Amino acid sequence: MLSTVNRLTDSDGFRRAVRSGRRAGSTTLVVHLAWDPDADAGPPQVGFTVSKAVGNAVTRTRVKRRLRHLTREHLPQLEALPGRAALVVRALPASAEASYSALGADLGRTLERVSRP
């Protein structure tokens, strides 16, 4: 589980990350990252979007749990960014059928691409 300080919960944070942040995608997910290098350094915040296109409620919850756990493993990579980072992970319908390792590989690749300077 992500700690409270690492959760992106307000709609303004989601909107800022999706509209003005950088984006990278794969077959199972899309990652949006916005960071303000001039802001005071703080913990990165992460939010998740899993639409009904992914599946029923049980499937969506399973995908969210997997993504939450995988994102927690990648927090040090986000903490290395200057300033404050906001990350939104959007699951695509293919994420429902993807294995845990496939989701992890896709998340790692997309985070690497989106966090390049």
N, C-alpha and C positions, 0 to 999 in steps of 0.2 A: 504494500500500500504506500502511496506517496504521502509524505508528511503534509500537514496543513499549509505550511509556508510555500510548498512547491505546487499547490493546486491553483490553477487559473479558473476562477469562478465567475467573474463579472463579464457581462456581455461586451463592455468596452474593450477589455483585454482580448477577447476573441476577435472582435471586429478589427482591432488594430493589427493583430498578427496576420489575419487573413487578407486584409486589404492592402496594408503597407509593408508587409513582411516579404521575405524571400520564400520561394516555393520549390519543392522538389517532389517528384512522384515516382511511384513504382506500380507494379501490377496489383498490389494489395492495399496500398495506402498513399496518402499525400500528406506531406509535412509542410507547415507554414511556420517560419521563424522570423520574429521581429525582435530586434534588440536596440537599445539606446545606449551607445558607448559613453555618452555624456552624463547619463543618470548615475545616481549613487549605486555602487555595487550592492547587489542583493541576490537572494536565491533565485534561480530560474523558476518560472512558473509554467506548468504544463496543463493543457486541456485536451479533451477528447471529444470527437464528434463521430457518432456511429448512427447512420440513418436507418430507416426501416427497409431500405433496399438491401441491406446486409442480411436481414433475416428476421425471425420472430424475436420476442423479448429475451428468450433464453440464449439464443445465438448472439444477439447484440451484447448481452451482458458478458458472455464468455469472451468475446473479442475484446471488450473494454478491459476485462481483468488481465488478459494476456498482454495487451498494449501497456497497461499501467505497470506491470511487473517489468517488462522489457525497457520501458522508459526509465524506470528507477535505476537500471543497470547503466544507462547512458548519461545519467546526471553529471558525472565528473566532466564529460565532454562539454556540456552546456555551461557548467560553472566556470570553465576556462575562458568563456567569451567575456569581453570587457563590458562593464555596465550591467544592465538588467535585461534578461532575455525572457521572451514569452513564446512558447511553442504550442502549436495546435496540431494534433495528429488526427487526420480524417481517414476513417476506415472505408475502403471500397468494398463492393460486394464479394470480390474474390478473397477477401480476408476471412470470410466465414469458413471456407474450405481449406485455407492455408494451415500448414503445421506451425507449431511454436517456433521451430528453428527457421522456417522460411520467413515468418513475420519478423523475427529478430534480425535476420540478414537484410531484409528490405529496410527496416528501421535504421540499422547501422549505416547502410549505403546512402539513404536519403538524408540522414543527419549530417553525414560527412559532406555531401554535396551542398546542402543549404548553409552550412556554417563556414564554408570557405570564405576567406576575406575578399 
